[in-house]
């Protein structure tokens, strides 16, 4: 996929940024829109090369000490953009998105929202039904709905970039989801005992998650799952996240632990003896979830390191505020600049929204309806 990168800098920094971009072979169709106080530099770049370009701009201080960098997804560009092929690039382990793009993906999946709780609730019910009816298809369906992977990824990513706020928020939300799953599992098990003919013996789906052998099998699956989820985020491969969600199997062990606990209480009450198999199975199931959590955390961290994710790619850590990157230049970027054009002077104005740190770009229609002509000229110059 092709990205369009827009860089806004002051007049004094334009030449240095322009020379830097001209020296990068991945930059295509570099266009400069001149203003009174600031200039806008636009170019196209393939997705896998955006990180390298942004990192080199960051070494000049763009987006850190001055200026703003915006990256826009393009569905298509015509004519197509071609780069020189290099054999070694196919084997590069560091081709990935920029750390800012990865931050937004991870941050969007870890919040404690109504949708997060609703999906967790629905997935827990589906999993409980599948476990009690010994239906593997239903259990797999619950894995697809479960959102518990998001906060775990937030913990590992937040630890890697040194964002303690993201780590603590992800940990809180993961514990909240785990608690909700356990409560739903207990409630479903209690309702199932209304039917006296229901078989409450441990079936194959429950037993597979309630033994020491299940822990070994879970460890073998959880390790590559951590690698898979990290690769999916680093390269925006959403399709592979479905397979990772199934392989990780985070939610069913929690629900299974709750069901076995309730079944153990019921059998102990009516049989006048302690059902140790059910209680130990409940502990094994919870241990399976915790082990999966730890292994996904560890192996996703290792994968991020292999992909070349370094903490020093961030500009200044204290300037990260939740999901927004605060730049001092953006806070003070109050200007009124005009595109230099012979036929349409004062055609497009950049007008600040006073009192709001996020600047808006407003379009002022030039006389005689020349706005479209100006836009076409800019697009032609960009190609």
C-alpha positions in Angstrom: 0.0 0.0 0.0 1.1 3.5 -0.8 1.2 6.3 1.8 1.3 10.0 1.4 3.4 11.8 3.9 2.9 15.5 4.6 5.5 17.6 6.4 4.9 21.1 7.7 8.0 23.1 8.7 9.0 26.7 9.1 10.8 28.6 6.3 14.2 28.2 8.0 14.0 24.4 8.1 12.6 23.8 4.6 16.0 23.5 2.7 17.4 21.0 5.2 14.3 18.9 5.1 14.1 19.1 1.3 17.7 18.0 0.9 17.1 15.1 3.4 14.1 13.9 1.4 15.9 14.2 -1.9 18.7 11.9 -0.6 16.2 9.1 0.3 15.5 6.8 -2.6 12.1 5.7 -1.3 10.7 9.3 -1.6 8.6 9.8 -4.8 6.8 12.8 -6.3 8.2 15.3 -3.8 6.1 18.5 -3.9 6.6 21.7 -2.0 3.8 24.2 -1.3 5.2 27.5 -0.3 3.6 29.7 2.4 4.4 33.0 4.1 5.8 31.5 7.3 5.6 27.7 6.7 6.1 25.3 3.9 4.3 22.0 3.2 6.3 19.2 1.7 4.3 16.2 0.3 5.6 13.0 -1.2 4.5 9.4 -1.7 6.2 6.3 -0.2 5.5 2.6 0.0 4.2 1.5 3.4 7.2 -0.7 4.2 9.6 2.3 3.7 7.6 4.9 5.7 9.3 4.0 8.9 12.8 4.6 7.5 11.8 8.0 6.0 10.1 9.2 9.2 13.0 8.0 11.3 15.5 10.0 9.2 13.3 13.1 9.4 13.2 12.6 13.2 17.0 12.7 13.3 16.7 16.2 11.9 14.3 17.1 14.6 11.1 17.1 12.5 8.1 16.1 14.6 10.3 16.4 17.8 11.7 19.9 18.0 9.8 21.5 15.2 7.3 20.7 12.5 4.5 18.2 12.0 4.5 14.9 10.1 1.2 13.4 8.9 0.9 10.0 7.2 -2.2 9.3 5.1 -3.2 6.0 3.6 -3.9 5.9 -0.1 -6.2 3.3 -1.6 -4.5 3.6 -4.9 -2.3 5.8 -7.0 -2.0 6.1 -10.7 0.4 5.6 -12.3 1.7 2.9 -10.0 4.8 3.6 -8.0 7.8 1.3 -8.6 11.0 1.1 -6.7 14.3 -0.6 -7.5 14.3 -4.2 -6.4 16.9 -5.3 -4.0 17.4 -9.0 -3.1 18.3 -8.3 0.5 15.1 -6.3 1.2 13.0 -9.5 0.8 14.8 -11.0 3.8 14.9 -7.9 6.0 13.4 -8.5 9.5 12.9 -4.8 10.2 10.3 -3.9 7.6 7.3 -2.7 9.5 5.2 0.3 10.3 6.3 3.3 12.2 6.1 3.1 15.9 3.5 5.8 16.0 1.2 3.8 13.7 1.7 0.7 15.8 0.9 2.7 18.9 -2.4 3.8 17.5 -3.3 0.2 16.5 -2.5 -1.2 20.0 -4.1 1.7 21.8 -7.3 1.2 19.9 -7.7 -2.4 21.2 -7.1 -2.0 24.9 -9.6 0.5 26.2 -12.3 -0.5 28.7 -15.3 0.4 26.7 -18.9 -0.8 26.5 -18.0 -2.8 23.3 -15.1 -4.4 25.0 -17.2 -5.6 27.9 -20.1 -6.6 25.6 -17.8 -8.7 23.4 -16.3 -10.3 26.4 -19.7 -11.1 27.9 -21.0 -12.6 24.6 -17.8 -14.6 24.1 -18.0 -16.0 27.6 -21.6 -17.2 27.1 -20.7 -18.8 23.8 -17.7 -20.5 25.4 -19.7 -21.7 28.4 -22.3 -23.3 26.1 -19.6 -25.0 24.0 -17.8 -26.3 27.1 -20.9 -27.7 28.8 -22.2 -29.3 25.6 -18.8 -30.6 24.6 -18.9 -28.7 21.3 -15.5 -27.7 19.9 -17.1 -25.6 17.1 -18.9 -23.4 19.6 -15.7 -23.0 21.7 -13.8 -21.9 18.6 -16.5 -19.4 17.9 -16.1 -17.8 21.3 -12.3 -17.3 20.6 -13.1 -15.3 17.5 -15.4 -12.9 19.5 -13.0 -12.5 22.5 -11.2 -9.2 22.8 -8.8 -10.2 25.6 -5.8 -10.2 23.3 -5.8 -6.4 23.0 -4.9 -5.5 26.6 -2.2 -8.2 26.7 -0.6 -6.7 23.6 -0.9 -3.3 25.2 1.1 -4.5 28.2 4.0 -5.8 26.1 4.0 -2.8 23.8 3.7 -0.3 26.7 6.6 -2.0 28.5 8.7 -1.9 25.4 8.3 1.8 24.8 8.4 2.7 28.4 4.7 3.9 28.7 3.7 3.0 32.2 0.2 4.5 31.7 -0.5 2.1 28.8 0.8 -0.8 30.8 -1.3 -0.2 33.9 -4.4 0.6 31.8 -4.0 -2.6 29.8 -3.4 -4.6 33.0 -6.6 -3.2 34.6 -8.7 -3.9 31.5 -7.4 -7.4 31.2 -8.2 -8.2 34.8 -11.7 -6.7 34.3 -12.3 -8.9 31.3 -11.0 -12.0 33.1 -13.2 -11.3 36.1 -16.3 -10.8 33.8 -15.5 -14.1 32.1 -15.2 -16.0 35.4 -18.5 -14.5 36.7 -20.4 -15.4 33.5 -19.0 -18.9 33.6 -20.2 -19.4 37.2 -23.7 -18.0 36.3 -24.0 -20.3 33.3 -23.0 -23.3 35.3 -25.5 -22.5 38.0 -28.3 -22.1 35.5 -27.3 -25.4 33.9 -28.0 -27.2 37.1 -31.7 -26.3 37.0 -32.0 -29.2 34.6 -31.6 -32.4 36.8 -31.0 -34.5 33.7 -28.0 -32.5 32.6 -24.8 -34.4 32.7 -22.3 -32.5 34.9 -19.5 -34.9 34.4 -16.2 -33.5 33.0 -16.4 -33.9 29.2 -13.5 -33.9 26.7 -13.5 -30.1 26.2 -13.3 -29.4 29.9 -10.7 -32.2 30.6 -8.4 -31.0 27.8 -8.0 -27.7 29.7 -7.9 -29.1 33.2 -4.8 -31.3 33.3 -1.0 -30.9 33.4 -0.8 -32.2 29.8 -3.1 -29.3 28.8 -0.6 -26.9 30.2 2.2 -28.4 28.1 0.1 -28.2 24.9 -1.0 -24.7 25.8 2.6 -23.6 26.2 3.5 -25.0 22.7 0.6 -23.0 21.2 0.9 -19.7 23.2 4.5 -19.1 22.3 4.0 -18.9 18.5 0.7 -17.0 19.2 2.7 -14.2 20.8 5.0 -14.1 17.7 2.0 -14.0 15.4 0.2 -11.2 17.2 3.3 -9.0 17.2 3.9 -9.6 13.5 0.3 -8.8 12.7 0.5 -5.4 14.5 3.9 -4.6 13.0 2.7 -5.2 9.4 -1.0 -4.5 9.7 -1.8 -8.0 8.7 -5.4 -8.2 10.0 -6.2 -11.5 8.4 -3.6 -13.3 10.5 -5.1 -11.9 13.7 -8.1 -14.3 13.3 -5.8 -17.3 13.3 -3.9 -15.9 16.3 -7.2 -15.4 18.2 -8.1 -19.0 17.7 -4.7 -20.4 18.6 -4.2 -18.3 21.7 -7.4 -19.6 23.3 -7.4 -17.1 26.1 -11.0 -17.0 27.1 -12.2 -20.6 27.3 -9.8 -21.6 30.1 -11.2 -18.8 32.3 -14.8 -19.9 31.7 -13.8 -23.6 32.1 -12.2 -22.8 35.5 -15.5 -21.2 36.7 -17.7 -24.1 35.4 -15.5 -26.8 37.0 -15.5 -24.9 40.3 -19.4 -24.8 40.4 -19.7 -28.4 39.3 -17.2 -29.4 42.0 -19.3 -27.6 44.7 -22.4 -29.3 43.4 -21.0 -32.8 43.4 -19.3 -32.3 46.8 -22.6 -31.1 48.3 -24.7 -34.1 47.0 -22.0 -36.8 47.3 -20.8 -35.8 50.8 -17.2 -36.0 49.6 -14.7 -33.5 48.1 -14.4 -33.7 44.4 -10.7 -33.0 44.1 -10.6 -33.6 40.4 -12.9 -30.7 39.7 -11.1 -28.3 42.0 -7.7 -29.2 40.6 -9.1 -28.9 37.1 -10.4 -25.5 37.9 -6.9 -24.4 39.1 -5.2 -26.0 36.0 -7.6 -24.1 33.8 -6.8 -20.8 35.4 -3.1 -21.6 35.3 -3.4 -22.3 31.6 -4.8 -18.8 31.0 -2.1 -17.2 33.1 0.6 -19.2 31.4 -0.7 -18.1 28.0 -0.7 -14.5 29.1 2.9 -14.7 30.2 4.1 -16.5 27.1 2.3 -14.2 24.7 3.9 -11.2 26.6 7.4 -12.6 26.4 7.3 -13.8 22.8 5.6 -10.7 21.5 8.4 -8.7 23.2 11.0 -10.8 21.5 9.3 -10.4 18.1 9.1 -6.6 18.5 12.9 -6.6 19.2 13.5 -8.7 16.1 11.4 -6.3 14.0 13.8 -3.5 15.1 11.4 -1.7 17.4 13.5 0.6 19.6 12.5 2.9 22.3 14.7 5.7 20.9 12.4 5.9 17.9 10.0 7.9 20.1 10.9 11.5 20.2 10.5 12.4 23.9 8.7 10.0 26.2 7.1 12.6 28.5 5.4 14.1 25.4 3.2 11.0 24.9 -0.2 11.6 26.5 -2.4 8.5 26.2 -3.0 8.0 22.5 -2.0 11.5 21.4 1.5 12.8 20.7 1.9 16.3 21.9 4.4 18.5 20.1 5.4 21.9 21.3 5.6 23.2 17.7 2.0 22.1 17.2 0.9 23.9 20.3 2.3 27.2 19.1 1.7 26.8 15.4 -0.5 29.9 14.8 0.0 31.2 11.4 -1.7 32.3 8.2 0.1 31.1 5.1 -0.9 31.3 1.5 0.0 29.1 -1.4 2.2 30.9 -4.0 0.4 30.6 -7.3 0.4 33.1 -10.1 -3.2 32.6 -11.2 -4.8 32.0 -7.8 -3.2 34.1 -5.1 -4.7 33.6 -1.7 -6.4 30.5 -3.0 -5.8 28.1 0.0 -5.3 29.5 3.4 -4.2 27.6 6.5 -6.2 29.1 9.3 -5.6 28.2 13.0 -8.4 27.4 15.3 -7.6 29.8 18.2 -7.6 28.1 21.6 -7.3 24.6 20.2 -3.9 22.9 20.0 -4.9 20.8 17.0 -4.7 23.0 13.9 -7.3 22.9 11.1 -6.8 23.6 7.5 -9.6 25.7 5.9 -10.2 26.2 2.2 -11.0 29.6 0.9 -12.6 29.5 -2.6 -10.7 31.8 -4.9 -12.6 34.2 -7.2 -13.9 33.0 -10.6 -14.1 29.4 -9.3 -10.4 28.7 -9.8 -10.1 26.4 -6.8 -10.5 23.2 -8.9 -7.8 24.5 -11.4 -5.4 25.0 -8.5 -6.1 21.6 -7.1 -5.5 20.0 -10.5 -2.2 21.8 -10.9 -1.0 20.6 -7.5 -1.9 17.1 -8.3 -0.2 17.2 -11.7 3.0 18.6 -10.1 2.8 15.8 -7.5 2.8 13.1 -10.1 
